[in-house]
């Protein structure tokens, strides 16, 4: 179960505002987190707490295919992103590092900055604790849920290879 305060954004939040190109020579997740969202929300890093949730409208993560973007978001402490839609490459990159994303139009339309959400990934249930409203996103297929729960593709693969050796 994930639970956190909402940081809400609009449409077409691209990877260049998630982590500006001037930081693409950085590979340390903690250092990337220090600059997460600074070109769209300069106070983001100061406001975000571990477990918080980003909610956005459409096409979140559009732009270049930089893997730094979901990595910076996850390292900043965001536990989940909910949007009407995601750029496909961003979606895949996020899943590959174990950052859960859910598409749920109703949750987006009925959630504001500062609301507290509770998210159950296995069922896709999203509860806005501020308003009491409940929404349902389509849950991941079993293999994707396991991949996210394991922390991403690398950890998932290591676990599966270790299981074969036994």
Contact map, one row per residue, 1 for C-alpha under 8 A:
1110000000000000000000000000000000000000000000000000000000000000000000000000000000000000000000000000000000000000000001111000000000000000000000000000000000000000000000
1111000000000000000000000000000000000000000000000010000000000000000000000000001100000000000000000000000000000000000011111000000000000000000000000000000000000000000000
1111100000000000000000000000000000000000000000000011100000000000000000000000000000000000000000000000000000000000000111100000000000000000000000000000000000000000000000
0111110000000000000000000000000000000000000000001111100000000000000000000000001000000000000000000000000000000000000111000000000000000000000000000000000000000000000000
0011111000000000000000000000000000000000000000000011100000000000000000000000000000000000000000000000000000000000111110000000000000000000000000000000000000000000000000
0001111100000000000000000000000000000000000000000001111000000000000000000000000000000000000000000000000000000011111110000000000000000000000000000000000000000000000000
0000111110000000000000000000000000000000000000000001111000000000000000000000000000000000000000000000000000000001110000000000000000000000000000000000000000000000000000
0000011111000000000000000000000000000000000000000000011100000000000000000000000000000000000000000000000000000001100000000000000000000000000000000000000000000000000000
0000001111101000000000000000000000000000000000000000011110000000000000000000000000000000000000000000000000000000000000000000000000000000000000000000000000000000000000
0000000111111000000000000000000000000000000000000000000111000000000000000000000000000000000000000000000000000000000000000000000000000000000000000000000000000000000000
0000000011111000000000000000000000000000000000000000000111110000000000000000000000000000000000000000000000000000000000000000000000000000000000000000000000000000000000
0000000001111100000000000000000000000000000000000000000011111100000000000000000000000000000000000000000000000000000000000000000000000000000000000000000000000000000000
0000000011111110110000000000000000000000000000000000000000111100000000000000000000000000000000000000000000000000000000000000000000000000000000000000000000000000000000
0000000000011111110000000000000000000000000000000000000000011111000000000000000000000000000000000000000000000000000000000000000000000000000000000000000000000000000000
0000000000001111111100000000000000000000000000000000000000001111110010000000000000000000000000000000000000000000000000000000000000000000000000000000000000000000000000
0000000000000111111110000000000000000000000000000000000000000011000000000000000000000000000000000000000000000000000000000000000000000000000000000000000000000000000000
0000000000001111111100000000000000011111000000000000000000000000000000000000000000000000000000000000000000000000000000000000000000000000000000000000000000000000000000
0000000000001111111100000000000000011111000000000000000000001000000010011000000000000000000000000000000000000000000000000000000000000000000000000000000000000000000000
0000000000000011111110110000000100111100000000000000000000000000000110010000000000000000000000000000000000000000000000000000000000000000000000000000000000000000000000
0000000000000011111111110000000000100110000000000000000000000000000000000000000000000000000000000000000000000000000000000000000000000000000000000000000000000000000000
0000000000000001001111110000000000000000000000000000000000000000000000000000000000000000000000000000000000000000000000000000000000000000000000000000000000000000000000
0000000000000000000111111000000000000000000000000000000000000000000000000000000000000000000000000000000000000000000000000000000000000000000000000000000000000000000000
0000000000000000001111111100000100100000000000000000000000000000000000000000000000000000000000000000000000000000000000000000000000000000000000000000000000000000000000
0000000000000000001111111110000000000000000000000000000000000000000100000000000000000000000000000000000000000000000000000000000000000000000000000000000000000000000000
0000000000000000000001111110000000000000000000000000000000000000000000000000000000000000000000000000000000000000000000000000000000000000000000000000000000000000000000
0000000000000000000000111111001100000000000000000000000000000000000000000000000000000000000000000000000000000000000000000000000000000000000000000000000000000000000000
0000000000000000000000011111101100000000000000000000000000000000000100000000000000000000000000000000000000000000000000000000000000000000000000000000000000000000000000
0000000000000000000000000111111100000000000000000000000000000000000000000000000000000000000000000000000000000000000000000000000000000000000000000000000000000000000000
0000000000000000000000000011111110000000000000000000000000000000000000110010000000000000000000000000000000000000000000000000000000000000000000000000000000000000000000
0000000000000000000000000001111111000000000000000000000000000000000000010011000000000000000000000000000000000000000000000000000000000000000000000000000000000000000000
0000000000000000000000000111111111100000000000000000000000000000000000000000000000000000000000000000000000000000000000000000000000000000000000000000000000000000000000
0000000000000000001000100111111111110000000000000000000000000000000100110010000000000000000000000000000000000000000000000000000000000000000000000000000000000000000000
0000000000000000000000000000111111110000000010000000000000000000000000111111000000000000000000000000000000000000000000000000000000000000000000000000000000000000000000
0000000000000000000000000000011111110000000010000000000000000000000000000001000000000000000000000000000000000000000000000000000000000000000000000000000000000000000000
0000000000000000001100100000001111111100000010000000000000000000000000010000000000000000000000000000000000000000000000000000000000000000000000000000000000000000000000
0000000000000000111000000000000111111100000110000000000000000000000010011001000000000000000000000000000000000000000000000000000000000000000000000000000000000000000000
0000000000000000111000000000000000111111110110000000000000000000000000000000000000000000000000000000000000000000000000000000000000000000000000000000000000000000000000
0000000000000000111100000000000000111111111110000000000000000000000000000000000000000000000000000000000000000000000000000000000000000000000000000000000000000000000000
0000000000000000110100000000000000001111110000000000000000000000000000000000000000000000000000000000000000000000000000000000000000000000000000000000000000000000000000
0000000000000000110000000000000000001111110000000000000000000000000000000000000000000000000000000000000000000000000000000000000000000000000000000000000000000000000000
0000000000000000000000000000000000001111111100000000000000000000000000000000000000000000000000000000000000000000000000000000000000000000000000000000000000000000000000
0000000000000000000000000000000000001111111110000000000000000000000000000000000000000000000000000000000000000000000000000000000000000000000000000000000000000000000000
0000000000000000000000000000000000000100111111100000000000000000000000000000000000000000000000000000000000000000000000000000000000000000000000000000000000000000000000
0000000000000000000000000000000000011100111111110000000000000000000000000000000000000000000000000000000000000000000000000000000000000000000000000000000000000000000000
0000000000000000000000000000000011111100011111110000000000000000000000000001000000000000000000000000000000000000000000000000000000000000000000000000000000000000000000
0000000000000000000000000000000000000000001111110000000000000000000000000000000000000000000000000000000000000000000000000000000000000000000000000000000000000000000000
0000000000000000000000000000000000000000001111111000000000000000000000000000000000000000000000000000000000000000000000000000000000000000000000000000000000000000000000
0000000000000000000000000000000000000000000111111101000000000000000000000001110000000000000000000000000000000000000000000000000000000000000000000000000000000000000000
0001000000000000000000000000000000000000000000111111000000000000000000000000110000000000000000000000000000000000000000000000000000000000000000000000000000000000000000
0001000000000000000000000000000000000000000000011111000000000000000000000001111000000000000000000000000000000000000000000000000000000000000000000000000000000000000000
0111100000000000000000000000000000000000000000001111100000000000000000000000111100000000000000000000000000000000000000000000000000000000000000000000000000000000000000
0011111000000000000000000000000000000000000000011111110000000000000000000000111100000000000000000000000000000000000000000000000000000000000000000000000000000000000000
0011111000000000000000000000000000000000000000000011111000000000000000000000011111000000000000000000000000000000000010000000000000000000000000000000000000000000000000
0000011110000000000000000000000000000000000000000001111100000000000000000000010111000000000000000000000000000000000000000000000000000000000000000000000000000000000000
0000011110000000000000000000000000000000000000000000111110000000000000000000000011100000000000000000000000010010000000000000000000000000000000000000000000000000000000
0000000111100000000000000000000000000000000000000000011111010000000000000000000011110000000000000000000000010000000000000000000000000000000000000000000000000000000000
0000000011110000000000000000000000000000000000000000001111110000000000000000000000111000000000000000000010010000000000000000000000000000000000000000000000000000000000
0000000001110000000000000000000000000000000000000000000111110000000000000000000000111100000000000000000000000000000000000000000000000000000000000000000000000000000000
0000000000111000000000000000000000000000000000000000000011111100000000000000000000111110000000000000000000000000000000000000000000000000000000000000000000000000000000
0000000000111100000000000000000000000000000000000000000111111100000000000000000000101110010000000000000000000000000000000000000000000000000000000000000000000000000000
0000000000011110010000000000000000000000000000000000000000111110000010000000000000000110011000000000000000000000000000000000000000000000000000000000000000000000000000
0000000000011110000000000000000000000000000000000000000000111111000000000000000000000110010000000000000000000000000000000000000000000000000000000000000000000000000000
0000000000000111000000000000000000000000000000000000000000001111100000000000000000000000000000000000000000000000000000000000000000000000000000000000000000000000000000
0000000000000111000000000000000000000000000000000000000000000111110000000000000000000000000000000000000000000000000000000000000000000000000000000000000000000000000000
0000000000000010000000000000000000000000000000000000000000000011111000000000000000000000110000000000000000000000000000000000000000000000000000000000000000000000000000
0000000000000010000000000000000000000000000000000000000000000001111110000000000000000000000000000000000000000000000000000000000000000000000000000000000000000000000000
0000000000000000000000000000000000000000000000000000000000000000111111100000000000000000010011000000000000000000000000000000000000000000000000000000000000000000000000
0000000000000000001000010010000100000000000000000000000000000000011111110000000000000000000000000000000000000000000000000000000000000000000000000000000000000000000000
0000000000000010011000000000000000010000000000000000000000001000011111111000000000000000010000000000000000000000000000000000000000000000000000000000000000000000000000
0000000000000000000000000000000000000000000000000000000000000000001111111100000000000000010011001010000000000000000000000000000000000000000000000000000000000000000000
0000000000000000000000000000100110000000000000000000000000000000001111111110000000000000000001001000000000000000000000000000000000000000000000000000000000000000000000
0000000000000000011000000000110110110000000000000000000000000000000111111111000000000000000000000000000000000000000000000000000000000000000000000000000000000000000000
0000000000000000010000000000000010010000000000000000000000000000000011111111110000000000000000000000000000000000000000000000000000000000000000000000000000000000000000
0000000000000000000000000000000010000000000000000000000000000000000001111111111000000000000000000010000000000000000000000000000000000000000000000000000000000000000000
0000000000000000000000000000110110000000000000000000000000000000000000111111110000000000000000000000000000000000000000000000000000000000000000000000000000000000000000
0000000000000000000000000000010011010000000010010100000000000000000000011111110000000000000000000000000000000000000000000000000000000000000000000000000000000000000000
0000000000000000000000000000000000000000000000011111000000000000000000001111111000000000000000000000000000000000000000000000000000000000000000000000000000000000000000
0000000000000000000000000000000000000000000000011111110000000000000000001111111110000000000000000000000000000000000000000000000000000000000000000000000000000000000000
0101000000000000000000000000000000000000000000000111100000000000000000000100111110000000000000000011000000000000000000000000000000000000000000000000000000000000000000
0100000000000000000000000000000000000000000000000011110000000000000000000000011111000000000000000011110000000000000000000000000000000000000000000000000000000000000000
0000000000000000000000000000000000000000000000000000111100000000000000000000011111100000000000000011110000000000000000000000000000000000000000000000000000000000000000
0000000000000000000000000000000000000000000000000000111100000000000000000000000111110000000000000000111100110000000000000000000000000000000000000000000000000000000000
0000000000000000000000000000000000000000000000000000001111110000000000000000000011111100000000000000111110010000000000000000000000000000000000000000000000000000000000
0000000000000000000000000000000000000000000000000000000111100000000000000000000001111100000000000000001110010000000000000000000000000000000000000000000000000000000000
0000000000000000000000000000000000000000000000000000000011110000000000000000000000111110000000000000001000000000000000000000000000000000000000000000000000000000000000
0000000000000000000000000000000000000000000000000000000001111100000000000000000000111111011000000000001000000000000000000000000000000000000000000000000000000000000000
0000000000000000000000000000000000000000000000000000000000111100000000000000000000001111111000000000000000000000000000000000000000000000000000000000000000000000000000
0000000000000000000000000000000000000000000000000000000000000000000000000000000000000111111100000000000000000000000000000000000000000000000000000000000000000000000000
0000000000000000000000000000000000000000000000000000000000000000100000000000000000000011111110000000000000000000000000000000000000000000000000000000000000000000000000
0000000000000000000000000000000000000000000000000000000000011100101011000000000000000111111111000000000000000000000000000000000000000000000000000000000000000000000000
0000000000000000000000000000000000000000000000000000000000001000000000000000000000000111111111100000100000000000000000000000000000000000000000000000000000000000000000
0000000000000000000000000000000000000000000000000000000000000000000000000000000000000001111111110000000000000000000000000000000000000000000000000000000000000000000000
0000000000000000000000000000000000000000000000000000000000000000001001000000000000000000111111111000000000000000000000000000000000000000000000000000000000000000000000
0000000000000000000000000000000000000000000000000000000000000000001001100000000000000000011111111111100000000000000000000000000000000000000000000000000000000000000000
0000000000000000000000000000000000000000000000000000000000000000000000000000000000000000001111111111100000000000000000000000000000000000000000010011000110000000000000
0000000000000000000000000000000000000000000000000000000000000000000000000000000000000000000111111110000000000000000000000000000000000000000000000011000111000000000000
0000000000000000000000000000000000000000000000000000000000000000000001100000000000000000000011111110000000000000000000000000000000000000000000000001001111000000000000
0000000000000000000000000000000000000000000000000000000000000000000000000000000000000000000001111111000000000000000000000000000000000000000000000011111110000000000000
0000000000000000000000000000000000000000000000000000000000000000000001000100001110000000000001111111100000000000000000000000000000000000000000000001001100000000000000
0000000000000000000000000000000000000000000000000000000000000000000000000000001110000000000001100111110000000000000000001000000000000000000000000001000000000000000000
0000000000000000000000000000000000000000000000000000000000000000000000000000000111100000001001100011111000000000000000000000000000000000000000000000000000000000000000
0000000000000000000000000000000000000000000000000000000000000000000000000000000111100000000000000001111100000000000000000001000000000000111000000000000000000000000000
0000000000000000000000000000000000000000000000000000000000000000000000000000000001111100000000000000111110000000000000000000000000000000110000000000000000000000000000
0000000000000000000000000000000000000000000000000000000000000000000000000000000001110000000000000000011111110000000000000000000000000011110000000000000000000000000000
0000000000000000000000000000000000000000000000000000000010000000000000000000000000110000000000000000001111111000000000000000000000000000000000000000000000000000000000
0000000000000000000000000000000000000000000000000000000000000000000000000000000000000000000000000000000111111100000000000000000000000010000000000000000000000000000000
0000000000000000000000000000000000000000000000000000000000000000000000000000000001000000000000000000000111111110000000000000010000000110000000000000000000000000000000
0000000000000000000000000000000000000000000000000000001110000000000000000000000001110000000000000000000111111110000000000000000000000000000000000000000000000000000000
0000000000000000000000000000000000000000000000000000000000000000000000000000000000000000000000000000000011111110000000000000000000000000000000000000000000000000000000
0000000000000000000000000000000000000000000000000000000000000000000000000000000000000000000000000000000001111111000000000000000000000000000000000000000000000000000000
0000010000000000000000000000000000000000000000000000001000000000000000000000000000000000000000000000000000111111101000000000000100000000000000000000000000000000000000
0000011100000000000000000000000000000000000000000000000000000000000000000000000000000000000000000000000000000111111000000000000000000000000000000000000000000000000000
0000111100000000000000000000000000000000000000000000000000000000000000000000000000000000000000000000000000000011111000000000000000000000000000000000000000000000000000
0000111000000000000000000000000000000000000000000000000000000000000000000000000000000000000000000000000000000001111100000000000000000000000000000000000000000000000000
0000110000000000000000000000000000000000000000000000000000000000000000000000000000000000000000000000000000000011111110000000000111000000000000000000000000000000000000
0011110000000000000000000000000000000000000000000000000000000000000000000000000000000000000000000000000000000000011111000000000111000000000000000000000000000000000000
0111110000000000000000000000000000000000000000000000100000000000000000000000000000000000000000000000000000000000001111100000011111000000000000000000000000000000000000
1111000000000000000000000000000000000000000000000000000000000000000000000000000000000000000000000000000000000000000111110000011110000000000000000000000000000000000000
1110000000000000000000000000000000000000000000000000000000000000000000000000000000000000000000000000000000000000000011111001111000000000000000000000000000000000000000
1100000000000000000000000000000000000000000000000000000000000000000000000000000000000000000000000000000000000000000001111111110000000000000000000000000000000000000000
1100000000000000000000000000000000000000000000000000000000000000000000000000000000000000000000000001000000000000000000111111100000000000001100001000000000000000000000
0000000000000000000000000000000000000000000000000000000000000000000000000000000000000000000000000000000000000000000000011111100000000000001100001000000000000000000000
0000000000000000000000000000000000000000000000000000000000000000000000000000000000000000000000000000000000000000000000011111100000000001111000000000000000000000000000
0000000000000000000000000000000000000000000000000000000000000000000000000000000000000000000000000000010000000000000000111111110000000001111100000000000000000000000000
0000000000000000000000000000000000000000000000000000000000000000000000000000000000000000000000000000000000000000000000111111111000000111100000000000000000000000000000
0000000000000000000000000000000000000000000000000000000000000000000000000000000000000000000000000000000000100000000011110001111100000111100000000000000000000000000000
0000000000000000000000000000000000000000000000000000000000000000000000000000000000000000000000000000000000000000000011100000111110011110000000000000000000000000000000
0000000000000000000000000000000000000000000000000000000000000000000000000000000000000000000000000000000000000010001111000000011111111100000000000000000000000000000000
0000000000000000000000000000000000000000000000000000000000000000000000000000000000000000000000000000000000000000001111000000001111111000000000000000000000000000000000
0000000000000000000000000000000000000000000000000000000000000000000000000000000000000000000000000000000000000000001110000000000111110000000000000000000000000000000000
0000000000000000000000000000000000000000000000000000000000000000000000000000000000000000000000000000000000000000000000000000000111111000000000000000000000000000000000
0000000000000000000000000000000000000000000000000000000000000000000000000000000000000000000000000000000000000000000000000000001111111100000000000000000000000000000000
0000000000000000000000000000000000000000000000000000000000000000000000000000000000000000000000000000000000000000000000000000001110111110000000000000000000000000000000
0000000000000000000000000000000000000000000000000000000000000000000000000000000000000000000000000000000000100000000000000000111100011111000000000000000000000000000000
0000000000000000000000000000000000000000000000000000000000000000000000000000000000000000000000000000000101100000000000000000111000001111100000000000000000000000000000
0000000000000000000000000000000000000000000000000000000000000000000000000000000000000000000000000000000100000000000000000011110000000111110000000000000000000000000000
0000000000000000000000000000000000000000000000000000000000000000000000000000000000000000000000000000011100000000000000000011110000000011111000000000000000000000000000
0000000000000000000000000000000000000000000000000000000000000000000000000000000000000000000000000000011100000000000000000011000000000001111100000000000000000000000000
0000000000000000000000000000000000000000000000000000000000000000000000000000000000000000000000000000010000000000000000001111000000000000111110000000000000000000000000
0000000000000000000000000000000000000000000000000000000000000000000000000000000000000000000000000000000000000000000000001101000000000000011111111000000000000000000000
0000000000000000000000000000000000000000000000000000000000000000000000000000000000000000000000000000000000000000000000000000000000000000001111111000000000000000000000
0000000000000000000000000000000000000000000000000000000000000000000000000000000000000000000000000000000000000000000000000000000000000000000111111100000000000000000000
0000000000000000000000000000000000000000000000000000000000000000000000000000000000000000000000000000000000000000000000000000000000000000000111111110000000000000000000
0000000000000000000000000000000000000000000000000000000000000000000000000000000000000000000000100000000000000000000000000000000000000000000111111111000000000000000000
0000000000000000000000000000000000000000000000000000000000000000000000000000000000000000000000000000000000000000000000001100000000000000000111111111100000000000000000
0000000000000000000000000000000000000000000000000000000000000000000000000000000000000000000000000000000000000000000000000000000000000000000001111111110000010000000000
0000000000000000000000000000000000000000000000000000000000000000000000000000000000000000000000110100000000000000000000000000000000000000000000111111111110110000000000
0000000000000000000000000000000000000000000000000000000000000000000000000000000000000000000000111111000000000000000000000000000000000000000000011111111110000000000000
0000000000000000000000000000000000000000000000000000000000000000000000000000000000000000000000000100000000000000000000000000000000000000000000001111111100000000000000
0000000000000000000000000000000000000000000000000000000000000000000000000000000000000000000000000100000000000000000000000000000000000000000000000111111110110000000000
0000000000000000000000000000000000000000000000000000000000000000000000000000000000000000000000001110000000000000000000000000000000000000000000000011111111110000000000
0000000000000000000000000000000000000000000000000000000000000000000000000000000000000000000000111110000000000000000000000000000000000000000000000011111111110000000000
0000000000000000000000000000000000000000000000000000000000000000000000000000000000000000000000111100000000000000000000000000000000000000000000000011011111111000000000
0000000000000000000000000000000000000000000000000000000000000000000000000000000000000000000000011000000000000000000000000000000000000000000000000000001111111100000000
0000000000000000000000000000000000000000000000000000000000000000000000000000000000000000000000000000000000000000000000000000000000000000000000000010011111111110000000
0000000000000000000000000000000000000000000000000000000000000000000000000000000000000000000000000000000000000000000000000000000000000000000000000110011111111111000000
0000000000000000000000000000000000000000000000000000000000000000000000000000000000000000000000000000000000000000000000000000000000000000000000000000000011111111100000
0000000000000000000000000000000000000000000000000000000000000000000000000000000000000000000000000000000000000000000000000000000000000000000000000000000001111111110000
0000000000000000000000000000000000000000000000000000000000000000000000000000000000000000000000000000000000000000000000000000000000000000000000000000000000111111111000
0000000000000000000000000000000000000000000000000000000000000000000000000000000000000000000000000000000000000000000000000000000000000000000000000000000000011111111100
0000000000000000000000000000000000000000000000000000000000000000000000000000000000000000000000000000000000000000000000000000000000000000000000000000000000001111111110
0000000000000000000000000000000000000000000000000000000000000000000000000000000000000000000000000000000000000000000000000000000000000000000000000000000000000111111111
0000000000000000000000000000000000000000000000000000000000000000000000000000000000000000000000000000000000000000000000000000000000000000000000000000000000000011111111
0000000000000000000000000000000000000000000000000000000000000000000000000000000000000000000000000000000000000000000000000000000000000000000000000000000000000001111111
0000000000000000000000000000000000000000000000000000000000000000000000000000000000000000000000000000000000000000000000000000000000000000000000000000000000000000111111
0000000000000000000000000000000000000000000000000000000000000000000000000000000000000000000000000000000000000000000000000000000000000000000000000000000000000000011111
